[in-house]
Amino acid sequence: MANLEQQLPKMNYFPEKDVLHSPLLVVEVVSQSTKSDDHRSKRAEYGLLEIPEYWIVAPPGGKVTLCILEHQFYDFTEYHDAQ
């Protein structure tokens, strides 16, 4: 059986520059201590890193906010638990 590391693809998308690509999706699970950062400052940071999609998951209320990067800013849609 082959080693798992050998089976996974390398994440180096620009081998000639030795640069790693930003993630395509970030998911943040909100807690009381990170609520402000998850909704404000991290959104700005992820926009600068050009991360195309950012989800904010708030388990206590069943709310998920999907943020899609459009022209350097995130458009967002909120989904709430139907219960």
PDB file with SEQRES, HELIX, SHEET and CRYST1 records, atoms N, CA, C and O in Angstrom:
SEQRES   1 A   83  MET ALA ASN LEU GLU GLN GLN LEU PRO LYS MET ASN TYR          
SEQRES   2 A   83  PHE PRO GLU LYS ASP VAL LEU HIS SER PRO LEU LEU VAL          
SEQRES   3 A   83  VAL GLU VAL VAL SER GLN SER THR LYS SER ASP ASP HIS          
SEQRES   4 A   83  ARG SER LYS ARG ALA GLU TYR GLY LEU LEU GLU ILE PRO          
SEQRES   5 A   83  GLU TYR TRP ILE VAL ALA PRO PRO GLY GLY LYS VAL THR          
SEQRES   6 A   83  LEU CYS ILE LEU GLU HIS GLN PHE TYR ASP PHE THR GLU          
SEQRES   7 A   83  TYR HIS ASP ALA GLN                                          
HELIX    1 AA1 LEU A    4  GLN A    7  1                                   4    
HELIX    2 AA2 LYS A   35  SER A   36  1                                   2    
HELIX    3 AA3 ASP A   37  SER A   41  3                                   5    
HELIX    4 AA4 LYS A   42  LEU A   48  1                                   7    
SHEET    1 AA1 4 LEU A  25  VAL A  29  0                                        
SHEET    2 AA1 4 GLU A  53  ALA A  58  1                                        
SHEET    3 AA1 4 LYS A  63  GLU A  70 -1                                        
SHEET    4 AA1 4 PHE A  73  TYR A  79 -1                                        
CRYST1    1.000    1.000    1.000  90.00  90.00  90.00 P 1           1          
ATOM      1  N   MET A   1       0.848  -1.179   0.000  1.00  0.00           N  
ATOM      2  CA  MET A   1       0.000   0.000   0.000  1.00  0.00           C  
ATOM      3  C   MET A   1       0.894   1.243   0.000  1.00  0.00           C  
ATOM      4  O   MET A   1       1.833   1.349   0.789  1.00  0.00           O  
ATOM      5  N   ALA A   2       0.586   2.171  -0.891  1.00  0.00           N  
ATOM      6  CA  ALA A   2       1.405   3.377  -1.051  1.00  0.00           C  
ATOM      7  C   ALA A   2       1.155   4.354   0.086  1.00  0.00           C  
ATOM      8  O   ALA A   2       0.077   4.366   0.680  1.00  0.00           O  
ATOM      9  N   ASN A   3       2.148   5.168   0.384  1.00  0.00           N  
ATOM     10  CA  ASN A   3       2.060   6.213   1.388  1.00  0.00           C  
ATOM     11  C   ASN A   3       1.050   7.262   0.917  1.00  0.00           C  
ATOM     12  O   ASN A   3       1.032   7.616  -0.262  1.00  0.00           O  
ATOM     13  N   LEU A   4       0.203   7.765   1.835  1.00  0.00           N  
ATOM     14  CA  LEU A   4      -0.823   8.747   1.487  1.00  0.00           C  
ATOM     15  C   LEU A   4      -0.218   9.998   0.863  1.00  0.00           C  
ATOM     16  O   LEU A   4      -0.777  10.531  -0.096  1.00  0.00           O  
ATOM     17  N   GLU A   5       0.908  10.479   1.380  1.00  0.00           N  
ATOM     18  CA  GLU A   5       1.563  11.663   0.814  1.00  0.00           C  
ATOM     19  C   GLU A   5       1.917  11.461  -0.652  1.00  0.00           C  
ATOM     20  O   GLU A   5       1.862  12.408  -1.437  1.00  0.00           O  
ATOM     21  N   GLN A   6       2.275  10.258  -1.026  1.00  0.00           N  
ATOM     22  CA  GLN A   6       2.630   9.973  -2.413  1.00  0.00           C  
ATOM     23  C   GLN A   6       1.405   9.972  -3.315  1.00  0.00           C  
ATOM     24  O   GLN A   6       1.522  10.234  -4.512  1.00  0.00           O  
ATOM     25  N   GLN A   7       0.229   9.681  -2.760  1.00  0.00           N  
ATOM     26  CA  GLN A   7      -0.999   9.619  -3.548  1.00  0.00           C  
ATOM     27  C   GLN A   7      -1.615  10.996  -3.781  1.00  0.00           C  
ATOM     28  O   GLN A   7      -2.292  11.211  -4.786  1.00  0.00           O  
ATOM     29  N   LEU A   8      -1.378  11.944  -2.842  1.00  0.00           N  
ATOM     30  CA  LEU A   8      -1.987  13.264  -2.965  1.00  0.00           C  
ATOM     31  C   LEU A   8      -1.256  14.113  -3.995  1.00  0.00           C  
ATOM     32  O   LEU A   8      -0.030  14.049  -4.096  1.00  0.00           O  
ATOM     33  N   PRO A   9      -2.007  14.916  -4.768  1.00  0.00           N  
ATOM     34  CA  PRO A   9      -1.339  15.790  -5.736  1.00  0.00           C  
ATOM     35  C   PRO A   9      -0.570  16.887  -5.020  1.00  0.00           C  
ATOM     36  O   PRO A   9      -0.955  17.309  -3.930  1.00  0.00           O  
ATOM     37  N   LYS A  10       0.486  17.339  -5.611  1.00  0.00           N  
ATOM     38  CA  LYS A  10       1.255  18.453  -5.053  1.00  0.00           C  
ATOM     39  C   LYS A  10       0.450  19.728  -5.238  1.00  0.00           C  
ATOM     40  O   LYS A  10      -0.220  19.891  -6.257  1.00  0.00           O  
ATOM     41  N   MET A  11       0.503  20.642  -4.261  1.00  0.00           N  
ATOM     42  CA  MET A  11      -0.261  21.885  -4.329  1.00  0.00           C  
ATOM     43  C   MET A  11       0.532  23.021  -4.940  1.00  0.00           C  
ATOM     44  O   MET A  11       0.059  24.158  -4.945  1.00  0.00           O  
ATOM     45  N   ASN A  12       1.706  22.758  -5.450  1.00  0.00           N  
ATOM     46  CA  ASN A  12       2.528  23.814  -6.016  1.00  0.00           C  
ATOM     47  C   ASN A  12       2.099  24.062  -7.467  1.00  0.00           C  
ATOM     48  O   ASN A  12       2.500  23.323  -8.366  1.00  0.00           O  
ATOM     49  N   TYR A  13       1.300  25.081  -7.693  1.00  0.00           N  
ATOM     50  CA  TYR A  13       0.755  25.366  -9.012  1.00  0.00           C  
ATOM     51  C   TYR A  13       1.720  26.140  -9.899  1.00  0.00           C  
ATOM     52  O   TYR A  13       1.538  26.178 -11.116  1.00  0.00           O  
ATOM     53  N   PHE A  14       2.739  26.754  -9.317  1.00  0.00           N  
ATOM     54  CA  PHE A  14       3.701  27.540 -10.066  1.00  0.00           C  
ATOM     55  C   PHE A  14       5.106  27.053  -9.725  1.00  0.00           C  
ATOM     56  O   PHE A  14       5.854  27.755  -9.045  1.00  0.00           O  
ATOM     57  N   PRO A  15       5.474  25.856 -10.191  1.00  0.00           N  
ATOM     58  CA  PRO A  15       6.765  25.288  -9.769  1.00  0.00           C  
ATOM     59  C   PRO A  15       7.962  26.151 -10.144  1.00  0.00           C  
ATOM     60  O   PRO A  15       8.967  26.151  -9.432  1.00  0.00           O  
ATOM     61  N   GLU A  16       7.873  26.881 -11.241  1.00  0.00           N  
ATOM     62  CA  GLU A  16       9.014  27.704 -11.641  1.00  0.00           C  
ATOM     63  C   GLU A  16       9.238  28.875 -10.691  1.00  0.00           C  
ATOM     64  O   GLU A  16      10.353  29.388 -10.599  1.00  0.00           O  
ATOM     65  N   LYS A  17       8.186  29.307  -9.978  1.00  0.00           N  
ATOM     66  CA  LYS A  17       8.296  30.418  -9.035  1.00  0.00           C  
ATOM     67  C   LYS A  17       8.250  29.942  -7.589  1.00  0.00           C  
ATOM     68  O   LYS A  17       8.451  30.729  -6.665  1.00  0.00           O  
ATOM     69  N   ASP A  18       7.986  28.653  -7.395  1.00  0.00           N  
ATOM     70  CA  ASP A  18       7.875  28.068  -6.064  1.00  0.00           C  
ATOM     71  C   ASP A  18       6.853  28.830  -5.216  1.00  0.00           C  
ATOM     72  O   ASP A  18       7.129  29.183  -4.069  1.00  0.00           O  
ATOM     73  N   VAL A  19       5.664  29.082  -5.793  1.00  0.00           N  
ATOM     74  CA  VAL A  19       4.594  29.817  -5.131  1.00  0.00           C  
ATOM     75  C   VAL A  19       3.379  28.911  -5.005  1.00  0.00           C  
ATOM     76  O   VAL A  19       3.018  28.218  -5.957  1.00  0.00           O  
ATOM     77  N   LEU A  20       2.751  28.911  -3.842  1.00  0.00           N  
ATOM     78  CA  LEU A  20       1.522  28.149  -3.640  1.00  0.00           C  
ATOM     79  C   LEU A  20       0.321  29.014  -3.972  1.00  0.00           C  
ATOM     80  O   LEU A  20       0.351  30.227  -3.765  1.00  0.00           O  
ATOM     81  N   HIS A  21      -0.719  28.411  -4.478  1.00  0.00           N  
ATOM     82  CA  HIS A  21      -1.958  29.084  -4.838  1.00  0.00           C  
ATOM     83  C   HIS A  21      -2.807  29.309  -3.586  1.00  0.00           C  
ATOM     84  O   HIS A  21      -2.773  28.493  -2.665  1.00  0.00           O  
ATOM     85  N   SER A  22      -3.561  30.396  -3.544  1.00  0.00           N  
ATOM     86  CA  SER A  22      -4.487  30.636  -2.438  1.00  0.00           C  
ATOM     87  C   SER A  22      -5.583  29.580  -2.470  1.00  0.00           C  
ATOM     88  O   SER A  22      -5.865  29.023  -3.531  1.00  0.00           O  
ATOM     89  N   PRO A  23      -6.206  29.294  -1.333  1.00  0.00           N  
ATOM     90  CA  PRO A  23      -7.300  28.319  -1.342  1.00  0.00           C  
ATOM     91  C   PRO A  23      -8.475  28.839  -2.152  1.00  0.00           C  
ATOM     92  O   PRO A  23      -8.647  30.048  -2.305  1.00  0.00           O  
ATOM     93  N   LEU A  24      -9.275  27.929  -2.666  1.00  0.00           N  
ATOM     94  CA  LEU A  24     -10.457  28.305  -3.434  1.00  0.00           C  
ATOM     95  C   LEU A  24     -11.657  28.568  -2.533  1.00  0.00           C  
ATOM     96  O   LEU A  24     -12.602  29.248  -2.933  1.00  0.00           O  
ATOM     97  N   LEU A  25     -11.619  28.035  -1.323  1.00  0.00           N  
ATOM     98  CA  LEU A  25     -12.728  28.175  -0.387  1.00  0.00           C  
ATOM     99  C   LEU A  25     -12.180  28.247   1.032  1.00  0.00           C  
ATOM    100  O   LEU A  25     -11.284  27.488   1.401  1.00  0.00           O  
ATOM    101  N   VAL A  26     -12.732  29.173   1.830  1.00  0.00           N  
ATOM    102  CA  VAL A  26     -12.443  29.247   3.260  1.00  0.00           C  
ATOM    103  C   VAL A  26     -13.779  29.136   3.984  1.00  0.00           C  
ATOM    104  O   VAL A  26     -14.750  29.789   3.603  1.00  0.00           O  
ATOM    105  N   VAL A  27     -13.830  28.305   5.032  1.00  0.00           N  
ATOM    106  CA  VAL A  27     -15.027  28.168   5.861  1.00  0.00           C  
ATOM    107  C   VAL A  27     -14.656  28.550   7.283  1.00  0.00           C  
ATOM    108  O   VAL A  27     -13.760  27.955   7.883  1.00  0.00           O  
ATOM    109  N   GLU A  28     -15.348  29.546   7.817  1.00  0.00           N  
ATOM    110  CA  GLU A  28     -15.137  29.992   9.191  1.00  0.00           C  
ATOM    111  C   GLU A  28     -16.342  29.579  10.024  1.00  0.00           C  
ATOM    112  O   GLU A  28     -17.481  29.834   9.635  1.00  0.00           O  
ATOM    113  N   VAL A  29     -16.102  28.947  11.161  1.00  0.00           N  
ATOM    114  CA  VAL A  29     -17.167  28.618  12.101  1.00  0.00           C  
ATOM    115  C   VAL A  29     -17.121  29.676  13.198  1.00  0.00           C  
ATOM    116  O   VAL A  29     -16.119  29.816  13.900  1.00  0.00           O  
ATOM    117  N   VAL A  30     -18.205  30.408  13.335  1.00  0.00           N  
ATOM    118  CA  VAL A  30     -18.272  31.565  14.232  1.00  0.00           C  
ATOM    119  C   VAL A  30     -18.396  31.115  15.683  1.00  0.00           C  
ATOM    120  O   VAL A  30     -19.140  30.189  16.007  1.00  0.00           O  
ATOM    121  N   SER A  31     -17.651  31.793  16.540  1.00  0.00           N  
ATOM    122  CA  SER A  31     -17.830  31.670  17.986  1.00  0.00           C  
ATOM    123  C   SER A  31     -17.982  33.089  18.522  1.00  0.00           C  
ATOM    124  O   SER A  31     -17.711  34.050  17.803  1.00  0.00           O  
ATOM    125  N   GLN A  32     -18.404  33.231  19.754  1.00  0.00           N  
ATOM    126  CA  GLN A  32     -18.588  34.572  20.323  1.00  0.00           C  
ATOM    127  C   GLN A  32     -17.300  35.381  20.283  1.00  0.00           C  
ATOM    128  O   GLN A  32     -17.331  36.590  20.053  1.00  0.00           O  
ATOM    129  N   SER A  33     -16.170  34.723  20.504  1.00  0.00           N  
ATOM    130  CA  SER A  33     -14.898  35.452  20.558  1.00  0.00           C  
ATOM    131  C   SER A  33     -14.377  35.865  19.180  1.00  0.00           C  
ATOM    132  O   SER A  33     -13.531  36.756  19.094  1.00  0.00           O  
ATOM    133  N   THR A  34     -14.859  35.241  18.100  1.00  0.00           N  
ATOM    134  CA  THR A  34     -14.355  35.569  16.758  1.00  0.00           C  
ATOM    135  C   THR A  34     -15.416  36.179  15.851  1.00  0.00           C  
ATOM    136  O   THR A  34     -15.159  36.412  14.670  1.00  0.00           O  
ATOM    137  N   LYS A  35     -16.599  36.438  16.386  1.00  0.00           N  
ATOM    138  CA  LYS A  35     -17.723  36.891  15.564  1.00  0.00           C  
ATOM    139  C   LYS A  35     -17.403  38.133  14.733  1.00  0.00           C  
ATOM    140  O   LYS A  35     -17.672  38.158  13.532  1.00  0.00           O  
ATOM    141  N   SER A  36     -16.837  39.150  15.353  1.00  0.00           N  
ATOM    142  CA  SER A  36     -16.515  40.391  14.645  1.00  0.00           C  
ATOM    143  C   SER A  36     -15.460  40.159  13.567  1.00  0.00           C  
ATOM    144  O   SER A  36     -15.603  40.645  12.446  1.00  0.00           O  
ATOM    145  N   ASP A  37     -14.401  39.417  13.901  1.00  0.00           N  
ATOM    146  CA  ASP A  37     -13.341  39.129  12.921  1.00  0.00           C  
ATOM    147  C   ASP A  37     -13.880  38.339  11.728  1.00  0.00           C  
ATOM    148  O   ASP A  37     -13.538  38.626  10.581  1.00  0.00           O  
ATOM    149  N   ASP A  38     -14.724  37.341  12.008  1.00  0.00           N  
ATOM    150  CA  ASP A  38     -15.241  36.489  10.936  1.00  0.00           C  
ATOM    151  C   ASP A  38     -16.090  37.267   9.945  1.00  0.00           C  
ATOM    152  O   ASP A  38     -16.104  36.955   8.754  1.00  0.00           O  
ATOM    153  N   HIS A  39     -16.798  38.280  10.431  1.00  0.00           N  
ATOM    154  CA  HIS A  39     -17.704  39.030   9.560  1.00  0.00           C  
ATOM    155  C   HIS A  39     -17.085  40.276   8.943  1.00  0.00           C  
ATOM    156  O   HIS A  39     -17.606  40.788   7.952  1.00  0.00           O  
ATOM    157  N   ARG A  40     -15.989  40.776   9.502  1.00  0.00           N  
ATOM    158  CA  ARG A  40     -15.425  42.031   8.987  1.00  0.00           C  
ATOM    159  C   ARG A  40     -13.983  41.896   8.509  1.00  0.00           C  
ATOM    160  O   ARG A  40     -13.714  41.896   7.308  1.00  0.00           O  
ATOM    161  N   SER A  41     -13.075  41.783   9.445  1.00  0.00           N  
ATOM    162  CA  SER A  41     -11.654  41.850   9.077  1.00  0.00           C  
ATOM    163  C   SER A  41     -11.199  40.683   8.218  1.00  0.00           C  
ATOM    164  O   SER A  41     -10.412  40.869   7.291  1.00  0.00           O  
ATOM    165  N   LYS A  42     -11.683  39.486   8.513  1.00  0.00           N  
ATOM    166  CA  LYS A  42     -11.262  38.341   7.699  1.00  0.00           C  
ATOM    167  C   LYS A  42     -11.799  38.450   6.281  1.00  0.00           C  
ATOM    168  O   LYS A  42     -11.138  38.031   5.331  1.00  0.00           O  
ATOM    169  N   ARG A  43     -12.989  39.009   6.133  1.00  0.00           N  
ATOM    170  CA  ARG A  43     -13.555  39.196   4.798  1.00  0.00           C  
ATOM    171  C   ARG A  43     -12.644  40.094   3.965  1.00  0.00           C  
ATOM    172  O   ARG A  43     -12.418  39.827   2.785  1.00  0.00           O  
ATOM    173  N   ALA A  44     -12.125  41.147   4.569  1.00  0.00           N  
ATOM    174  CA  ALA A  44     -11.212  42.048   3.860  1.00  0.00           C  
ATOM    175  C   ALA A  44      -9.898  41.338   3.524  1.00  0.00           C  
ATOM    176  O   ALA A  44      -9.380  41.467   2.415  1.00  0.00           O  
ATOM    177  N   GLU A  45      -9.367  40.587   4.494  1.00  0.00           N  
ATOM    178  CA  GLU A  45      -8.120  39.853   4.255  1.00  0.00           C  
ATOM    179  C   GLU A  45      -8.276  38.840   3.125  1.00  0.00           C  
ATOM    180  O   GLU A  45      -7.424  38.748   2.241  1.00  0.00           O  
ATOM    181  N   TYR A  46      -9.360  38.087   3.160  1.00  0.00           N  
ATOM    182  CA  TYR A  46      -9.570  37.065   2.131  1.00  0.00           C  
ATOM    183  C   TYR A  46      -9.786  37.691   0.756  1.00  0.00           C  
ATOM    184  O   TYR A  46      -9.399  37.109  -0.256  1.00  0.00           O  
ATOM    185  N   GLY A  47     -10.403  38.875   0.713  1.00  0.00           N  
ATOM    186  CA  GLY A  47     -10.570  39.580  -0.553  1.00  0.00           C  
ATOM    187  C   GLY A  47      -9.225  39.979  -1.143  1.00  0.00           C  
ATOM    188  O   GLY A  47      -9.006  39.853  -2.348  1.00  0.00           O  
ATOM    189  N   LEU A  48      -8.320  40.464  -0.287  1.00  0.00           N  
ATOM    190  CA  LEU A  48      -6.981  40.835  -0.755  1.00  0.00           C  
ATOM    191  C   LEU A  48      -6.213  39.619  -1.270  1.00  0.00           C  
ATOM    192  O   LEU A  48      -5.405  39.734  -2.192  1.00  0.00           O  
ATOM    193  N   LEU A  49      -6.467  38.460  -0.672  1.00  0.00           N  
ATOM    194  CA  LEU A  49      -5.819  37.227  -1.115  1.00  0.00           C  
ATOM    195  C   LEU A  49      -6.508  36.604  -2.326  1.00  0.00           C  
ATOM    196  O   LEU A  49      -6.064  35.585  -2.855  1.00  0.00           O  
ATOM    197  N   GLU A  50      -7.614  37.242  -2.757  1.00  0.00           N  
ATOM    198  CA  GLU A  50      -8.400  36.797  -3.918  1.00  0.00           C  
ATOM    199  C   GLU A  50      -8.917  35.378  -3.755  1.00  0.00           C  
ATOM    200  O   GLU A  50      -8.883  34.581  -4.693  1.00  0.00           O  
ATOM    201  N   ILE A  51      -9.397  35.070  -2.551  1.00  0.00           N  
ATOM    202  CA  ILE A  51     -10.039  33.783  -2.304  1.00  0.00           C  
ATOM    203  C   ILE A  51     -11.461  33.893  -2.830  1.00  0.00           C  
ATOM    204  O   ILE A  51     -12.239  34.705  -2.329  1.00  0.00           O  
ATOM    205  N   PRO A  52     -11.820  33.088  -3.838  1.00  0.00           N  
ATOM    206  CA  PRO A  52     -13.087  33.293  -4.542  1.00  0.00           C  
ATOM    207  C   PRO A  52     -14.350  33.051  -3.729  1.00  0.00           C  
ATOM    208  O   PRO A  52     -15.392  33.635  -4.027  1.00  0.00           O  
ATOM    209  N   GLU A  53     -14.276  32.194  -2.699  1.00  0.00           N  
ATOM    210  CA  GLU A  53     -15.485  31.886  -1.943  1.00  0.00           C  
ATOM    211  C   GLU A  53     -15.156  31.744  -0.460  1.00  0.00           C  
ATOM    212  O   GLU A  53     -14.150  31.141  -0.087  1.00  0.00           O  
ATOM    213  N   TYR A  54     -16.022  32.310   0.376  1.00  0.00           N  
ATOM    214  CA  TYR A  54     -15.815  32.371   1.811  1.00  0.00           C  
ATOM    215  C   TYR A  54     -17.153  32.110   2.483  1.00  0.00           C  
ATOM    216  O   TYR A  54     -18.122  32.825   2.230  1.00  0.00           O  
ATOM    217  N   TRP A  55     -17.218  31.099   3.331  1.00  0.00           N  
ATOM    218  CA  TRP A  55     -18.450  30.764   4.040  1.00  0.00           C  
ATOM    219  C   TRP A  55     -18.283  31.096   5.510  1.00  0.00           C  
ATOM    220  O   TRP A  55     -17.239  30.828   6.105  1.00  0.00           O  
ATOM    221  N   ILE A  56     -19.322  31.684   6.093  1.00  0.00           N  
ATOM    222  CA  ILE A  56     -19.348  31.957   7.527  1.00  0.00           C  
ATOM    223  C   ILE A  56     -20.489  31.118   8.102  1.00  0.00           C  
ATOM    224  O   ILE A  56     -21.654  31.318   7.758  1.00  0.00           O  
ATOM    225  N   VAL A  57     -20.144  30.183   8.975  1.00  0.00           N  
ATOM    226  CA  VAL A  57     -21.125  29.265   9.542  1.00  0.00           C  
ATOM    227  C   VAL A  57     -21.332  29.625  11.009  1.00  0.00           C  
ATOM    228  O   VAL A  57     -20.383  29.651  11.794  1.00  0.00           O  
ATOM    229  N   ALA A  58     -22.587  29.904  11.371  1.00  0.00           N  
ATOM    230  CA  ALA A  58     -22.934  30.258  12.749  1.00  0.00           C  
ATOM    231  C   ALA A  58     -23.850  29.171  13.306  1.00  0.00           C  
ATOM    232  O   ALA A  58     -25.071  29.279  13.190  1.00  0.00           O  
ATOM    233  N   PRO A  59     -23.280  28.124  13.909  1.00  0.00           N  
ATOM    234  CA  PRO A  59     -24.070  26.976  14.342  1.00  0.00           C  
ATOM    235  C   PRO A  59     -25.193  27.264  15.333  1.00  0.00           C  
ATOM    236  O   PRO A  59     -26.259  26.663  15.200  1.00  0.00           O  
ATOM    237  N   PRO A  60     -25.021  28.148  16.322  1.00  0.00           N  
ATOM    238  CA  PRO A  60     -26.113  28.304  17.292  1.00  0.00           C  
ATOM    239  C   PRO A  60     -27.435  28.750  16.652  1.00  0.00           C  
ATOM    240  O   PRO A  60     -28.498  28.290  17.069  1.00  0.00           O  
ATOM    241  N   GLY A  61     -27.389  29.618  15.670  1.00  0.00           N  
ATOM    242  CA  GLY A  61     -28.614  30.101  15.033  1.00  0.00           C  
ATOM    243  C   GLY A  61     -28.928  29.420  13.722  1.00  0.00           C  
ATOM    244  O   GLY A  61     -29.965  29.695  13.118  1.00  0.00           O  
ATOM    245  N   GLY A  62     -28.065  28.545  13.270  1.00  0.00           N  
ATOM    246  CA  GLY A  62     -28.297  27.849  12.013  1.00  0.00           C  
ATOM    247  C   GLY A  62     -28.164  28.746  10.797  1.00  0.00           C  
ATOM    248  O   GLY A  62     -28.826  28.508   9.787  1.00  0.00           O  
ATOM    249  N   LYS A  63     -27.322  29.771  10.866  1.00  0.00           N  
ATOM    250  CA  LYS A  63     -27.148  30.692   9.737  1.00  0.00           C  
ATOM    251  C   LYS A  63     -25.831  30.409   9.020  1.00  0.00           C  
ATOM    252  O   LYS A  63     -24.795  30.193   9.649  1.00  0.00           O  
ATOM    253  N   VAL A  64     -25.897  30.415   7.691  1.00  0.00           N  
ATOM    254  CA  VAL A  64     -24.700  30.280   6.858  1.00  0.00           C  
ATOM    255  C   VAL A  64     -24.688  31.461   5.896  1.00  0.00           C  
ATOM    256  O   VAL A  64     -25.677  31.730   5.214  1.00  0.00           O  
ATOM    257  N   THR A  65     -23.563  32.160   5.849  1.00  0.00           N  
ATOM    258  CA  THR A  65     -23.396  33.278   4.919  1.00  0.00           C  
ATOM    259  C   THR A  65     -22.392  32.860   3.862  1.00  0.00           C  
ATOM    260  O   THR A  65     -21.249  32.528   4.174  1.00  0.00           O  
ATOM    261  N   LEU A  66     -22.825  32.877   2.604  1.00  0.00           N  
ATOM    262  CA  LEU A  66     -21.935  32.560   1.493  1.00  0.00           C  
ATOM    263  C   LEU A  66     -21.476  33.857   0.857  1.00  0.00           C  
ATOM    264  O   LEU A  66     -22.293  34.671   0.425  1.00  0.00           O  
ATOM    265  N   CYS A  67     -20.171  34.047   0.801  1.00  0.00           N  
ATOM    266  CA  CYS A  67     -19.578  35.256   0.236  1.00  0.00           C  
ATOM    267  C   CYS A  67     -18.837  34.866  -1.039  1.00  0.00           C  
ATOM    268  O   CYS A  67     -17.954  34.009  -1.013  1.00  0.00           O  
ATOM    269  N   ILE A  68     -19.196  35.491  -2.140  1.00  0.00           N  
ATOM    270  CA  ILE A  68     -18.587  35.211  -3.436  1.00  0.00           C  
ATOM    271  C   ILE A  68     -17.845  36.467  -3.891  1.00  0.00           C  
ATOM    272  O   ILE A  68     -18.420  37.555  -3.934  1.00  0.00           O  
ATOM    273  N   LEU A  69     -16.575  36.309  -4.228  1.00  0.00           N  
ATOM    274  CA  LEU A  69     -15.751  37.450  -4.633  1.00  0.00           C  
ATOM    275  C   LEU A  69     -16.127  37.902  -6.042  1.00  0.00           C  
ATOM    276  O   LEU A  69     -16.070  37.127  -6.997  1.00  0.00           O  
ATOM    277  N   GLU A  70     -16.513  39.176  -6.148  1.00  0.00           N  
ATOM    278  CA  GLU A  70     -16.860  39.797  -7.428  1.00  0.00           C  
ATOM    279  C   GLU A  70     -16.166  41.148  -7.499  1.00  0.00           C  
ATOM    280  O   GLU A  70     -16.472  42.041  -6.708  1.00  0.00           O  
ATOM    281  N   HIS A  71     -15.248  41.310  -8.422  1.00  0.00           N  
ATOM    282  CA  HIS A  71     -14.545  42.578  -8.619  1.00  0.00           C  
ATOM    283  C   HIS A  71     -13.913  43.096  -7.327  1.00  0.00           C  
ATOM    284  O   HIS A  71     -14.075  44.264  -6.974  1.00  0.00           O  
ATOM    285  N   GLN A  72     -13.203  42.232  -6.637  1.00  0.00           N  
ATOM    286  CA  GLN A  72     -12.435  42.540  -5.421  1.00  0.00           C  
ATOM    287  C   GLN A  72     -13.283  42.780  -4.171  1.00  0.00           C  
ATOM    288  O   GLN A  72     -12.740  43.151  -3.131  1.00  0.00           O  
ATOM    289  N   PHE A  73     -14.590  42.578  -4.248  1.00  0.00           N  
ATOM    290  CA  PHE A  73     -15.475  42.701  -3.094  1.00  0.00           C  
ATOM    291  C   PHE A  73     -16.363  41.468  -3.021  1.00  0.00           C  
ATOM    292  O   PHE A  73     -16.658  40.844  -4.041  1.00  0.00           O  
ATOM    293  N   TYR A  74     -16.791  41.116  -1.801  1.00  0.00           N  
ATOM    294  CA  TYR A  74     -17.656  39.957  -1.637  1.00  0.00           C  
ATOM    295  C   TYR A  74     -19.125  40.336  -1.701  1.00  0.00           C  
ATOM    296  O   TYR A  74     -19.580  41.220  -0.975  1.00  0.00           O  
ATOM    297  N   ASP A  75     -19.871  39.657  -2.582  1.00  0.00           N  
ATOM    298  CA  ASP A  75     -21.330  39.683  -2.551  1.00  0.00           C  
ATOM    299  C   ASP A  75     -21.721  38.538  -1.637  1.00  0.00           C  
ATOM    300  O   ASP A  75     -21.119  37.466  -1.699  1.00  0.00           O  
ATOM    301  N   PHE A  76     -22.725  38.747  -0.784  1.00  0.00           N  
ATOM    302  CA  PHE A  76     -23.051  37.671   0.131  1.00  0.00           C  
ATOM    303  C   PHE A  76     -24.547  37.366   0.139  1.00  0.00           C  
ATOM    304  O   PHE A  76     -25.385  38.226  -0.131  1.00  0.00           O  
ATOM    305  N   THR A  77     -24.844  36.120   0.456  1.00  0.00           N  
ATOM    306  CA  THR A  77     -26.210  35.627   0.600  1.00  0.00           C  
ATOM    307  C   THR A  77     -26.274  34.875   1.917  1.00  0.00           C  
ATOM    308  O   THR A  77     -25.400  34.062   2.218  1.00  0.00           O  
ATOM    309  N   GLU A  78     -27.306  35.148   2.699  1.00  0.00           N  
ATOM    310  CA  GLU A  78     -27.459  34.473   3.976  1.00  0.00           C  
ATOM    311  C   GLU A  78     -28.552  33.416   3.890  1.00  0.00           C  
ATOM    312  O   GLU A  78     -29.603  33.632   3.287  1.00  0.00           O  
ATOM    313  N   TYR A  79     -28.284  32.284   4.497  1.00  0.00           N  
ATOM    314  CA  TYR A  79     -29.248  31.185   4.584  1.00  0.00           C  
ATOM    315  C   TYR A  79     -29.489  30.901   6.062  1.00  0.00           C  
ATOM    316  O   TYR A  79     -28.554  30.844   6.861  1.00  0.00           O  
ATOM    317  N   HIS A  80     -30.768  30.724   6.410  1.00  0.00           N  
ATOM    318  CA  HIS A  80     -31.142  30.481   7.799  1.00  0.00           C  
ATOM    319  C   HIS A  80     -31.791  29.121   7.928  1.00  0.00           C  
ATOM    320  O   HIS A  80     -32.396  28.615   6.983  1.00  0.00           O  
ATOM    321  N   ASP A  81     -31.662  28.532   9.108  1.00  0.00           N  
ATOM    322  CA  ASP A  81     -32.315  27.263   9.408  1.00  0.00           C  
ATOM    323  C   ASP A  81     -33.823  27.458   9.300  1.00  0.00           C  
ATOM    324  O   ASP A  81     -34.358  28.427   9.838  1.00  0.00           O  
ATOM    325  N   ALA A  82     -34.512  26.560   8.620  1.00  0.00           N  
ATOM    326  CA  ALA A  82     -35.940  26.688   8.383  1.00  0.00           C  
ATOM    327  C   ALA A  82     -36.784  26.295   9.594  1.00  0.00           C  
ATOM    328  O   ALA A  82     -38.007  26.429   9.551  1.00  0.00           O  
ATOM    329  N   GLN A  83     -36.171  25.818  10.663  1.00  0.00           N  
ATOM    330  CA  GLN A  83     -36.941  25.361  11.831  1.00  0.00           C  
ATOM    331  C   GLN A  83     -37.519  26.504  12.611  1.00  0.00           C  
ATOM    332  O   GLN A  83     -38.191  26.287  13.619  1.00  0.00           O  
TER     333      GLN A  83                                                      
END                                                                             
